[in-house]
Amino acid sequence: MKFLDRDSYLIDFIGIYFLIICAFFTILRDIDIYYMYLILVIINGVVAIFAYIISVVTLSTAQEKIYKDLARIFGIVAVLKILFAIYLFDNLGHSILNQEVQMTVLNLAIQAILYTSFIYVYVNKKKKNIFNNVIHMIMILIPIMYILITWTNILPNMYVGGRYSIVKNILCIALIIGYIYNLLHLEKLNDKFYNYKIVKDLRLMFLGRIGRILIMVFFGGVDFVNVGQKLLFINKFNCISLITLDFIHVYIVYTICFRDIIKRPNRHLYYNLLDEKEKLQKNIETLEVVNFNMEYYKIIYEQLLKNMPGGILISFNRKIMFANNKALELFNLKSDEKLINKSILDLVYEPERGKYTDILKSLNENDTDKKIIYTKFSYNGVVFDAEEIRFYENVHEKIFQVSIINNREDKIKLENAEKELELRDVMEKARDEVLSNISHEFKTPVNVIYSTVQIQDLNLQKGNYGSILEFNKIIKKNCNRLIRLINNFIDSTKLENNKLEFNLKCVNIVAIVEDITISVVNFAKSKNINIIFDTEEEELYCDIDVEQLERIILNILSNAIKYNKVNGNIDVIVKDKNEEVHIEVSDTGVGIPKDKVDIIFDRFERFDNKNAAIKEGSGIGLSIVKKLVDALGGKIEIKSEVDKGTTVRLIFKKSNSQNNLEQIYDMQHLEEKVNLEMSDIS
């Protein structure tokens, strides 16, 4: 509303006031000035009541109690005016001037008492209950006095026999004295109001009340019955004067109402709201930043948990509320729908469930220590190792359980990897030793060949040709030894990279093993070792690469001779085992320690024994044998006991078809192969 922004409300008030008067004149065209007076009295009363209602609705704080009390006075005065106007309207045409004067004096007296007690209480800082008691007494007194005035004649008369009594003037003088007291003490209320203009408005109001009382002293009341011509002018002047004074009074009420009861607290509230809005806006911005940071870190922590390398389950009250990607992967699940809200007890491995629940019962519900529970989980028949810890969340004061799941296979792989690393360290050390031995293996035949050549040169210079053939045999044997070493290294590398080619043929494996065994008899006899061949069947057929089979058997026989005892035995037996053929080579040699049996087929693995007939060896022969047997689809097994001997068993599958049998066997080729494989046997 525009007039709320002005310092003066006179123009707006006059405009509204006269607009209402014009409305009444339009409706009641022949209205008399006396009626106009009563109508304006009612309007003034309504305005004052409106001010009181606004104060009750608007003012709420204890600091604004003075405004509330002032508005209560306006309300009571308004009720008095309306009662006065209603009574006169109801008795128009009757001679009630005595009652009218009595009511007017009563109204003026009540107003004087209210304003005087109001100023007295707030100026002298008396308890506010005093003013409340006055208000309550006045509210009880008003209906009683109006009943006495309208229904009885027990009150002193103010107008009798066409003349006013002295009582009226005495009461009016007492009221004037009361208002003079109010005017003298009014300035002391300056610090009680938010606006200093209220004191000026009240001063003007009190002066108006004194003027109203003086009119009552000199002119009396307004006679609403037909009057003589002598009194007509004075009566109308009295009426107009009262209208003017009531206008001033209602304007002051209007001003105080809208300026200090509506505008001031609302403006104060408005600026407070602006301040609060600004604070709220800052708080909102701060909260937005905090929420953004919380959301940001929430996403980070959630992604971190989701992508942890170990399986993680988070539960509350034993109900699962979170499962990360690794946990889903371990449980072979595409989503967490089957896990969320599932009881964590359902996942505990059944044999461990009783122990798990006993541990939970032993923990205090309010125990926030990070105690680790070791247990096992089971899902779809797969068992997992698990560790569970509890943590206390301070904001909502809740205890959560975090279960960390480990795949037992991963654990085994990790343990195997650790063992493999340890084994590699051991193998590295062994390899260094083997390489040292290999270098010796290469140097020995080279030195022998070189020394033999030097002796040959001396004999040729002397013309001694009788020993040339003998020395040539030594050279040839050591050349074979070098060739064998080189071939082993080359084939070992080919087998590592799956580059060695095989030519499988269906052959009578019994005949081939027998021929190979017979071919090494002389080498064994040279070491006083006896070889015996035996078979359960004369013909057993397998799909075999003959050249590689020769190499396998010769390598095994070579080791049986080298690591046998003096006057020892070697038994070669071929057995028929349903769909398989077993070839067993047993010796009475030094045997293999138990800790070496599992690694004897590893590359470069070898061991020394003081009882062995021959101690040389590169350590790659059995490695090649194992890979050749695997490549031919067979198996190799070793059983050994130290100082008692070793049995090597070769297992091959029988051939399903005997078509295109290989009948021709090249013995000359075998002789060359035997000389090559036995070259390290002196």
TILUMGU-36190 format. One line per field, with one value per residue (C-alpha): residue in three letters; x, y, z. Coordinates in Angstrom, 3 decimals. Each point is the difference from the previous one (the first is absolute). Layout:
BEGIN
aa ALA ...;
east X ...;
north Y ...;
up Z ...;
END
This chain:
BEGIN
aa MET LYS PHE LEU ASP ARG ASP SER TYR LEU ILE ASP PHE ILE GLY ILE TYR PHE LEU ILE ILE CYS ALA PHE PHE THR ILE LEU ARG ASP ILE ASP ILE TYR TYR MET TYR LEU ILE LEU VAL ILE ILE ASN GLY VAL VAL ALA ILE PHE ALA TYR ILE ILE SER VAL VAL THR LEU SER THR ALA GLN GLU LYS ILE TYR LYS ASP LEU ALA ARG ILE PHE GLY ILE VAL ALA VAL LEU LYS ILE LEU PHE ALA ILE TYR LEU PHE ASP ASN LEU GLY HIS SER ILE LEU ASN GLN GLU VAL GLN MET THR VAL LEU ASN LEU ALA ILE GLN ALA ILE LEU TYR THR SER PHE ILE TYR VAL TYR VAL ASN LYS LYS LYS LYS ASN ILE PHE ASN ASN VAL ILE HIS MET ILE MET ILE LEU ILE PRO ILE MET TYR ILE LEU ILE THR TRP THR ASN ILE LEU PRO ASN MET TYR VAL GLY GLY ARG TYR SER ILE VAL LYS ASN ILE LEU CYS ILE ALA LEU ILE ILE GLY TYR ILE TYR ASN LEU LEU HIS LEU GLU LYS LEU ASN ASP LYS PHE TYR ASN TYR LYS ILE VAL LYS ASP LEU ARG LEU MET PHE LEU GLY ARG ILE GLY ARG ILE LEU ILE MET VAL PHE PHE GLY GLY VAL ASP PHE VAL ASN VAL GLY GLN LYS LEU LEU PHE ILE ASN LYS PHE ASN CYS ILE SER LEU ILE THR LEU ASP PHE ILE HIS VAL TYR ILE VAL TYR THR ILE CYS PHE ARG ASP ILE ILE LYS ARG PRO ASN ARG HIS LEU TYR TYR ASN LEU LEU ASP GLU LYS GLU LYS LEU GLN LYS ASN ILE GLU THR LEU GLU VAL VAL ASN PHE ASN MET GLU TYR TYR LYS ILE ILE TYR GLU GLN LEU LEU LYS ASN MET PRO GLY GLY ILE LEU ILE SER PHE ASN ARG LYS ILE MET PHE ALA ASN ASN LYS ALA LEU GLU LEU PHE ASN LEU LYS SER ASP GLU LYS LEU ILE ASN LYS SER ILE LEU ASP LEU VAL TYR GLU PRO GLU ARG GLY LYS TYR THR ASP ILE LEU LYS SER LEU ASN GLU ASN ASP THR ASP LYS LYS ILE ILE TYR THR LYS PHE SER TYR ASN GLY VAL VAL PHE ASP ALA GLU GLU ILE ARG PHE TYR GLU ASN VAL HIS GLU LYS ILE PHE GLN VAL SER ILE ILE ASN ASN ARG GLU ASP LYS ILE LYS LEU GLU ASN ALA GLU LYS GLU LEU GLU LEU ARG ASP VAL MET GLU LYS ALA ARG ASP GLU VAL LEU SER ASN ILE SER HIS GLU PHE LYS THR PRO VAL ASN VAL ILE TYR SER THR VAL GLN ILE GLN ASP LEU ASN LEU GLN LYS GLY ASN TYR GLY SER ILE LEU GLU PHE ASN LYS ILE ILE LYS LYS ASN CYS ASN ARG LEU ILE ARG LEU ILE ASN ASN PHE ILE ASP SER THR LYS LEU GLU ASN ASN LYS LEU GLU PHE ASN LEU LYS CYS VAL ASN ILE VAL ALA ILE VAL GLU ASP ILE THR ILE SER VAL VAL ASN PHE ALA LYS SER LYS ASN ILE ASN ILE ILE PHE ASP THR GLU GLU GLU GLU LEU TYR CYS ASP ILE ASP VAL GLU GLN LEU GLU ARG ILE ILE LEU ASN ILE LEU SER ASN ALA ILE LYS TYR ASN LYS VAL ASN GLY ASN ILE ASP VAL ILE VAL LYS ASP LYS ASN GLU GLU VAL HIS ILE GLU VAL SER ASP THR GLY VAL GLY ILE PRO LYS ASP LYS VAL ASP ILE ILE PHE ASP ARG PHE GLU ARG PHE ASP ASN LYS ASN ALA ALA ILE LYS GLU GLY SER GLY ILE GLY LEU SER ILE VAL LYS LYS LEU VAL ASP ALA LEU GLY GLY LYS ILE GLU ILE LYS SER GLU VAL ASP LYS GLY THR THR VAL ARG LEU ILE PHE LYS LYS SER ASN SER GLN ASN ASN LEU GLU GLN ILE TYR ASP MET GLN HIS LEU GLU GLU LYS VAL ASN LEU GLU MET SER ASP ILE SER;
east 0.000 1.445 -0.974 2.103 3.126 -0.920 0.650 -3.479 -3.251 -2.342 -0.747 -0.672 -2.086 -2.120 -0.529 -1.142 -2.035 -1.940 -0.419 -1.863 -2.083 -0.908 -1.073 -2.375 -1.324 -0.655 -1.951 -1.725 -0.630 -1.955 2.210 0.019 3.240 -0.979 -0.207 3.312 1.514 -1.190 1.153 3.457 0.129 -0.617 2.612 2.536 -0.780 0.463 3.397 1.129 -1.200 1.848 3.165 -0.440 -0.510 3.090 2.069 -1.074 0.873 3.206 1.708 1.455 3.148 0.172 1.854 -3.133 -2.368 -0.372 -1.453 -2.347 -1.236 -0.517 -1.966 -2.123 -0.944 -0.960 -2.161 -1.828 -0.594 -1.358 -2.435 -1.215 -0.590 -1.897 -2.174 -0.685 -0.968 -2.174 -1.902 -0.677 -1.064 -2.408 -1.536 -0.230 -2.978 -0.012 1.105 3.149 2.355 0.619 1.048 2.030 1.958 0.456 1.389 2.246 1.430 0.393 1.863 2.263 0.671 0.892 2.358 1.670 0.434 1.497 2.485 0.989 0.623 1.891 2.343 0.357 1.036 2.539 1.435 0.495 1.025 -2.630 -0.985 -2.028 -2.580 -1.323 -1.089 -1.488 -2.039 -1.278 -0.990 -1.884 -1.812 -0.997 -1.320 -2.153 -1.079 -1.151 -3.010 -0.991 0.047 -1.864 -2.686 -0.312 -0.220 -2.549 -2.192 0.117 0.067 2.239 2.945 0.273 -1.930 2.026 -2.937 -3.277 -2.731 1.824 3.162 3.355 0.949 3.182 1.074 0.788 2.401 1.704 0.631 1.255 2.477 1.326 0.476 1.857 2.360 0.676 0.890 2.243 1.881 0.352 1.344 2.588 1.347 -0.361 3.582 1.315 -1.350 2.351 2.421 -2.834 -1.095 1.975 -1.319 0.143 -3.032 -2.313 0.508 -0.944 -3.064 -1.086 0.502 -2.265 -2.510 -0.036 -0.459 -2.922 -1.469 0.340 -1.737 -2.783 -0.444 -0.088 -2.758 -1.856 0.449 -1.191 -2.429 -1.056 -1.166 -1.585 -3.786 -1.378 -3.642 -1.628 1.401 -0.968 1.431 2.190 1.864 0.170 3.193 1.795 -1.091 1.349 3.216 0.390 -0.570 2.492 2.598 -0.386 0.294 3.234 1.496 -1.018 1.575 3.274 -0.232 -0.652 2.715 2.531 -1.159 0.266 3.504 1.305 -1.613 1.486 3.286 1.051 -2.189 -0.011 2.795 2.747 -0.085 -0.564 2.864 2.118 -1.109 0.725 3.569 0.459 -1.262 2.446 2.829 -1.189 -0.386 3.582 1.223 -2.133 1.378 3.550 -0.908 -1.572 3.136 2.114 -2.295 0.175 3.790 -0.107 -2.557 2.091 3.111 -1.906 -1.441 3.415 1.755 -2.904 0.470 3.764 -0.341 -2.758 2.051 3.040 -1.948 -1.624 3.335 2.035 1.955 -1.509 -3.653 -1.777 -3.444 -1.431 -2.903 -2.126 -1.972 1.380 -1.765 2.228 -0.265 3.023 2.042 2.905 0.877 2.570 -2.539 -2.464 2.758 0.907 -3.658 -0.450 -2.803 -0.766 -1.716 -0.386 -3.775 0.394 2.278 -1.596 -2.136 1.176 1.084 3.756 -0.575 -1.293 3.422 2.002 1.303 -2.379 2.677 1.289 -3.426 -0.299 3.479 -0.771 -3.226 1.743 2.652 -2.689 -1.803 3.220 0.455 -1.730 -2.584 1.545 3.562 1.564 3.458 1.218 -0.012 0.642 -2.141 1.585 -2.520 -0.959 -2.751 -1.688 -1.966 -1.196 2.179 3.211 1.750 1.799 2.183 -1.396 1.002 -2.635 0.565 -2.499 0.130 -2.058 -1.648 -0.193 -2.692 -2.838 1.690 -0.209 2.330 0.807 1.729 2.564 0.764 3.107 -0.215 3.027 -0.162 1.701 1.312 1.583 1.521 1.383 1.296 1.674 1.572 1.083 1.419 1.988 1.230 0.823 2.049 1.842 0.466 1.321 2.593 1.046 -0.032 2.087 2.625 -0.233 0.141 3.216 1.430 -1.346 1.413 3.320 -0.362 -1.105 3.045 2.031 -1.968 0.936 3.613 0.699 -0.577 1.608 3.108 0.093 -0.304 2.649 2.395 -0.595 0.717 3.283 1.031 -0.974 2.245 2.967 -0.543 -0.260 3.261 1.693 -1.546 -1.938 -3.261 -1.101 -2.136 -1.835 -3.189 -0.106 0.384 -2.630 -2.500 0.673 -0.529 -3.174 -1.404 0.563 -1.437 -3.131 -0.029 0.058 -2.645 -2.195 0.341 -0.762 -2.975 -1.390 0.197 -1.550 -2.811 -0.637 -0.527 -2.239 -2.106 -0.339 -1.410 -1.956 2.133 1.158 -1.744 -1.126 -0.565 -2.487 -0.148 -1.795 2.836 0.562 1.390 1.195 2.413 1.386 0.583 1.678 2.360 0.905 0.720 2.195 1.927 1.292 1.004 3.657 0.084 -1.520 2.438 2.888 -1.174 -0.695 -3.741 -2.396 -3.049 -3.048 -2.970 -3.413 -3.507 -3.496 -1.021 2.066 -2.038 -1.496 -0.709 0.091 -0.021 3.537 2.745 2.685 2.930 -1.240 -0.830 3.585 1.236 -2.273 1.016 3.698 -0.007 -1.650 2.398 2.958 -1.047 -0.593 3.598 1.580 -1.735 0.192 2.317 2.877 -1.312 -3.506 -3.029 -2.402 -3.386 -2.031 -3.567 -2.873 -3.464 -3.466 -2.445 -3.382 -0.009 3.532 3.563 2.332 3.776 1.911 3.746 1.205 3.549 1.828 1.736 0.450 -3.650 -1.446 -0.714 -3.695 0.425 1.411 -2.595 -2.577 2.526 2.221 -1.694 0.655 2.447 3.634 -0.931 2.623 1.478 3.307 0.542 3.366 -1.070 -0.908 2.249 0.010 -0.588 -0.097 -3.277 -1.544 -3.367 -2.149 -0.304 -2.994 -1.624 0.057 -1.258 -2.993 -0.955 0.424 -2.235 -2.643 0.176 -0.564 -3.104 1.617 0.854 3.195 0.190 2.967 0.214 3.299 1.596 3.443 2.710 -2.565 -0.711 -2.382 -2.888 -1.037 -3.391 -1.056 -3.722 -1.300 -3.468 -0.508 -0.766 -3.649 0.998 2.782 -0.160 3.193 2.250 3.672 1.795 3.534 2.314 3.359 2.529 2.918 -1.792 -0.579 3.704 0.913 -2.663 1.323 3.554 -1.266 -2.153 2.624 2.888 0.358 0.541 3.760;
north 0.000 3.306 2.088 -2.260 1.573 3.573 1.903 1.565 -1.890 3.019 0.255 -3.712 -0.102 3.020 -1.546 -3.325 1.658 2.259 -2.856 -1.873 3.119 0.434 -3.607 0.570 3.209 -1.824 -2.701 2.359 3.126 2.041 -0.833 2.516 1.308 -1.695 -3.340 0.778 0.510 -3.401 -1.729 1.535 -1.071 -3.584 0.286 1.344 -2.868 -2.569 1.500 -0.195 -3.609 -0.804 1.481 -2.209 -3.153 0.802 0.425 -3.408 -1.672 1.921 0.632 -3.053 0.934 1.102 3.201 1.150 -0.251 3.806 -0.019 -2.806 1.896 3.151 -1.978 -1.485 3.548 0.795 -3.123 0.785 3.607 -1.282 -2.307 2.932 2.130 -2.747 -0.695 3.735 0.296 -3.118 1.222 3.392 -1.559 -2.184 2.984 2.627 2.261 -0.581 2.435 -1.776 2.955 -0.873 -3.570 1.298 2.382 -2.719 -2.377 2.713 0.852 -3.731 -0.569 2.999 -1.159 -3.568 1.362 2.299 -2.862 -2.302 2.550 1.189 -3.526 -0.836 2.983 -0.521 -3.653 0.525 3.287 -1.341 -3.480 -1.631 -3.571 -0.448 -2.001 3.276 1.145 -3.409 0.205 3.438 -1.383 -2.872 2.297 2.356 -2.890 -1.085 3.588 0.907 -2.357 0.742 3.782 -0.217 -2.134 2.477 2.937 -1.513 -1.958 1.941 3.530 -0.613 1.893 3.775 1.898 2.072 1.737 0.803 2.494 1.472 0.714 -1.844 -0.892 1.068 -3.670 -0.007 2.933 -1.423 -3.306 1.796 2.093 -3.231 -1.518 3.096 -0.262 -3.660 0.863 2.859 -2.610 -2.138 2.913 0.843 -3.581 -0.950 0.946 -2.697 -2.627 1.045 -2.840 -2.518 0.288 -0.822 3.166 3.418 1.163 -2.107 2.390 2.941 -1.872 -0.827 3.656 1.103 -2.678 1.163 3.633 -1.154 -1.810 3.195 1.946 -2.619 0.386 3.819 -0.258 -2.233 2.670 2.956 -1.573 -3.266 -2.888 -0.151 0.009 -2.473 1.083 2.968 3.148 3.603 2.521 1.520 -3.219 -1.247 1.843 -0.871 -3.638 -0.327 1.820 -2.444 -2.918 1.300 0.628 -3.553 -1.356 1.968 -1.178 -3.603 0.285 1.131 -2.841 -2.696 1.384 -0.273 -3.558 -0.735 1.500 -1.858 -3.193 -0.031 1.705 -1.735 -3.081 -1.185 1.705 0.133 -3.659 -1.151 2.155 -1.276 -3.512 0.656 1.089 -2.847 -2.333 1.528 -0.571 -3.503 -0.598 1.125 -2.221 -2.824 0.518 -0.185 -3.089 -1.521 0.729 -1.499 -3.019 -0.359 -0.005 -2.481 -2.164 0.122 -0.999 -2.723 -1.294 0.225 -1.906 -2.403 -0.852 -0.345 -2.245 -2.020 -0.502 -0.818 -2.645 -1.315 -0.485 -1.338 -3.119 -1.949 -0.893 2.338 -0.327 2.677 -0.961 1.595 -2.046 -3.036 1.127 0.536 3.563 0.188 -2.394 1.076 -1.254 -2.531 -1.588 -0.323 -1.496 -2.532 -0.969 -0.079 2.603 2.706 2.341 0.356 -0.605 -3.503 1.250 3.258 -0.500 -3.600 -1.137 -0.243 -3.196 -1.671 0.456 -1.382 -3.505 -2.355 -1.871 3.423 1.533 -1.070 1.243 3.295 0.645 -0.848 2.628 2.597 -0.771 0.388 3.517 2.837 1.687 3.390 -1.244 2.208 -1.576 -1.191 -3.710 -2.274 -3.106 -2.682 -2.273 -1.569 0.899 -2.357 0.879 -2.441 -2.714 2.055 0.689 3.299 1.214 3.119 2.593 2.171 3.247 2.310 3.776 2.622 2.800 3.109 2.049 -2.521 -2.036 -3.272 -2.992 -1.392 -3.250 -0.115 -3.469 -0.432 -3.097 -1.796 -2.669 -3.092 -0.782 3.440 -0.625 -3.330 1.632 2.659 -2.619 -1.950 3.165 0.597 -3.580 0.388 3.094 -1.872 -2.914 2.324 1.294 -3.560 -0.832 3.037 -1.168 -3.543 1.311 1.848 -3.241 -1.939 2.510 -0.419 -3.752 0.494 2.086 -2.871 -2.406 1.980 0.558 -3.672 -1.437 3.032 -0.398 -3.737 0.632 2.710 -2.171 -2.958 2.133 1.167 -3.622 -0.882 2.777 -1.305 -3.584 1.164 1.958 -3.122 -2.241 -2.003 -0.850 -3.011 1.907 2.299 -2.083 -0.180 3.760 0.560 -2.020 2.314 3.074 -1.428 -0.895 3.478 1.569 -2.088 1.232 3.627 -0.696 -1.610 3.035 2.404 -2.054 -0.074 3.777 0.562 -2.517 1.333 3.466 -1.390 -1.880 3.125 1.837 -2.972 0.081 -3.660 -2.090 -3.606 -2.824 -2.430 -3.582 -3.126 -2.330 -3.095 1.748 -3.290 -0.681 3.550 0.044 -3.428 1.115 3.191 -1.992 -2.513 2.845 1.304 -3.365 0.494 3.437 -1.492 -2.937 2.415 1.294 -3.482 0.603 -2.747 0.885 -2.282 0.554 -1.639 0.453 -1.308 0.169 -0.294 2.547 3.204 2.845 3.719 3.200 1.197 2.146 -2.721 2.429 1.789 -3.323 -1.112 3.201 -0.449 -3.632 0.643 3.008 -2.066 -2.916 2.390 1.373 -3.563 -0.892 3.245 -0.018 -3.764 -1.779 -2.230 -3.481 1.419 -1.117 1.684 -1.594 1.172 -1.353 0.653 -0.581 -0.198 2.083 -0.138 3.130 0.980 -1.231 0.370 0.060 -0.310 0.556 -1.005 0.259 -0.839 3.362 2.755 1.147 3.489 1.886 0.662 3.773 -0.395 -2.374 2.753 2.323 -2.535 0.831 3.740 1.470 0.082 -2.046 -2.539 -1.395 -1.513 -3.227 -1.267 -3.602 0.697 -1.628 3.185 3.472 2.121 1.284 3.206 -0.400 0.463 -3.612 -0.984 3.366 -0.823 -3.546 1.347 2.475 -2.617 -2.466 2.688 0.964 -3.646 -0.139 -2.199 0.172 -0.511 -1.037 -0.463 -2.041 0.086 -0.859 1.169 -2.734 -2.513 1.115 1.810 -1.103 2.160 -0.875 1.163 -0.233 0.179 -0.608 -2.904 0.745 -0.302 -1.011 -2.269 1.019 1.220 -1.683 0.997 -3.364 1.143 1.091 1.642 -1.637 1.997 3.175 -1.354 -0.781 3.589 1.250 -2.286 1.207 3.599 -0.458 -2.122 2.295 1.247 -3.552 -0.673;
up 0.000 -1.107 3.030 2.234 -1.468 1.057 3.180 0.014 -0.522 0.167 -3.726 -0.352 3.157 -1.031 -3.408 1.424 2.754 -2.352 -2.454 2.720 0.836 -3.665 -0.129 2.909 -1.523 -3.259 1.790 2.434 -2.076 2.560 2.923 2.863 1.544 3.274 -1.799 -1.690 3.436 1.234 -3.181 0.322 3.635 -1.106 -2.789 2.463 2.331 -2.772 -0.912 3.621 0.311 -3.220 1.528 3.052 -2.097 -2.101 3.158 1.311 -3.311 -0.749 3.333 1.660 1.919 3.648 -0.993 -1.891 2.974 0.228 -3.517 0.951 3.053 -2.052 -2.571 2.804 1.061 -3.603 -0.060 3.242 -1.066 -3.313 1.793 2.110 -3.107 -1.772 3.065 0.285 -3.686 0.039 3.064 -1.600 -3.308 1.889 1.857 -2.735 0.563 3.760 2.649 1.241 0.342 3.683 -0.913 -2.944 2.248 2.612 -2.659 -1.444 3.438 0.759 -3.273 0.598 3.568 -1.084 -2.697 2.528 2.495 -2.688 -1.340 3.493 1.321 -3.225 0.411 3.728 -0.375 -2.807 1.343 3.519 -1.249 2.096 -0.514 -3.135 1.953 1.426 -3.438 -0.735 3.179 -1.023 -3.406 1.603 2.418 -2.849 -2.065 2.933 0.748 -3.549 -0.265 3.602 -0.543 -3.306 1.616 2.851 -2.427 -2.368 2.398 3.269 1.324 3.001 -1.508 0.454 -2.694 -2.431 -1.747 1.821 -0.821 -3.006 2.014 0.555 3.575 1.793 0.224 -3.706 0.306 3.102 -1.758 -3.117 2.040 1.628 -3.442 -1.240 2.994 -0.899 -3.598 1.181 2.101 -3.080 -2.073 2.654 0.176 -3.634 -0.954 2.323 -2.394 -2.809 0.726 0.241 -3.621 -3.129 -1.649 1.769 -2.067 2.141 2.936 -2.265 -1.228 3.544 1.053 -2.847 0.997 3.645 -1.079 -2.108 3.010 2.092 -2.768 -0.065 3.786 -0.251 -2.607 2.426 2.723 -2.107 -2.452 1.627 -2.160 -3.433 0.146 -2.554 0.568 -1.734 1.536 -0.080 -2.388 2.725 0.658 -3.573 -0.916 3.259 -0.255 -3.553 0.944 2.886 -2.377 -2.599 2.719 1.274 -3.548 -0.480 3.295 -0.659 -3.443 1.592 2.510 -2.570 -2.263 2.823 0.703 -3.711 -0.160 3.022 -1.244 -3.502 0.769 3.183 0.397 -3.633 -1.896 2.632 1.126 -3.569 -1.224 2.867 -0.847 -3.666 0.645 2.441 -2.679 -2.471 2.477 0.674 -3.723 -0.577 2.829 -1.295 -3.505 1.348 1.988 -3.106 -2.003 2.765 0.142 -3.770 0.188 2.884 -1.811 -3.170 1.918 1.817 -3.261 -1.641 2.759 0.227 -3.682 0.485 3.048 -1.626 -3.173 2.123 1.894 -3.169 -1.744 2.918 -1.014 2.913 0.467 2.455 1.606 2.324 2.253 2.715 2.505 -1.875 -3.206 -3.043 -1.330 -2.346 -2.163 -2.183 -3.489 1.215 2.350 -2.895 -2.128 2.688 0.419 -3.811 0.113 -2.570 2.502 3.768 -0.001 1.442 2.791 1.194 3.152 0.192 3.482 0.364 1.984 -3.168 -1.585 2.917 -0.746 1.810 2.035 1.163 0.702 3.637 0.826 -1.791 1.936 3.306 -0.743 -0.792 3.259 1.943 -1.355 1.837 -2.224 0.841 -0.379 -2.663 0.099 -3.385 0.763 -2.957 -0.452 -2.179 -1.675 -3.337 -2.468 -2.425 -3.139 -2.691 1.502 -0.097 3.317 0.651 2.848 1.687 2.569 1.664 1.892 1.691 -0.043 1.832 -2.000 2.222 -1.803 0.239 2.770 -1.903 -0.166 -3.451 -0.926 -2.811 -1.384 -2.146 -2.220 -1.427 -2.668 1.375 -3.483 -0.153 3.390 -1.179 -3.171 2.100 2.215 -3.078 -1.507 3.171 -0.090 -3.668 0.754 2.704 -2.398 -2.676 2.411 0.722 -3.706 -0.804 2.436 -1.352 -3.558 0.720 1.322 -3.010 -2.463 1.712 -0.494 -3.616 -0.713 1.444 -2.200 -3.074 1.028 0.805 -3.507 -1.632 2.168 -0.716 -3.750 0.119 2.032 -2.332 -3.060 1.564 0.679 -3.577 -1.297 2.042 -1.198 -3.641 0.361 1.389 -2.684 2.596 -1.792 2.044 2.537 -2.443 -0.045 3.788 0.339 -2.724 2.059 2.992 -2.187 -1.483 3.411 1.401 -3.156 0.560 3.563 -1.188 -2.628 2.662 2.276 -2.822 -1.185 3.524 0.302 -3.422 0.532 3.491 -1.467 -2.783 2.522 2.153 -3.039 -1.465 -3.143 -0.041 -2.702 0.501 -2.510 1.562 -1.311 1.139 1.119 2.122 3.035 1.571 -2.826 0.018 3.783 -0.211 -2.821 1.899 3.187 -1.845 -1.666 3.355 1.500 -0.884 1.642 3.159 0.053 -0.223 3.395 1.392 -0.145 -1.136 -2.180 -0.303 -2.371 0.541 -1.424 0.688 -3.672 -3.142 -1.934 1.402 -2.404 0.689 -2.076 0.727 -1.499 -0.136 0.001 3.116 1.734 -0.588 1.548 3.035 0.656 -0.608 2.369 2.737 -0.537 -0.044 3.405 1.290 -0.967 1.237 3.393 0.581 2.357 -0.993 -0.883 -0.043 -2.024 -2.438 -0.787 -3.016 0.020 -2.452 1.514 -1.542 2.069 -1.804 -2.171 0.976 -0.393 2.975 -0.512 3.284 0.394 3.466 1.303 3.200 0.108 2.555 -0.159 0.151 3.251 0.717 -0.184 -3.529 -1.468 -0.695 -1.656 -1.794 -3.312 0.357 -2.454 1.230 3.063 1.022 3.173 1.008 1.841 1.132 -0.690 -3.649 -2.611 -2.154 1.430 -3.155 -1.431 -1.329 1.756 -3.112 -1.156 2.169 -0.687 -3.715 0.714 1.948 -2.723 -2.750 1.866 0.533 -3.675 -1.015 2.214 2.609 3.672 1.976 3.646 2.323 3.155 1.823 3.317 1.001 -0.231 -1.279 -3.544 -2.316 -2.222 -2.949 -1.511 -3.476 -0.831 -3.591 -1.398 -2.362 -3.607 -1.068 -3.547 -1.268 -3.631 -1.731 2.559 -0.034 -0.484 -0.901 2.815 -0.810 2.366 -1.441 0.820 3.512 0.409 -0.819 2.437 2.766 -0.515 0.204 3.145 1.783 -0.854 3.575 1.290 0.026;
END
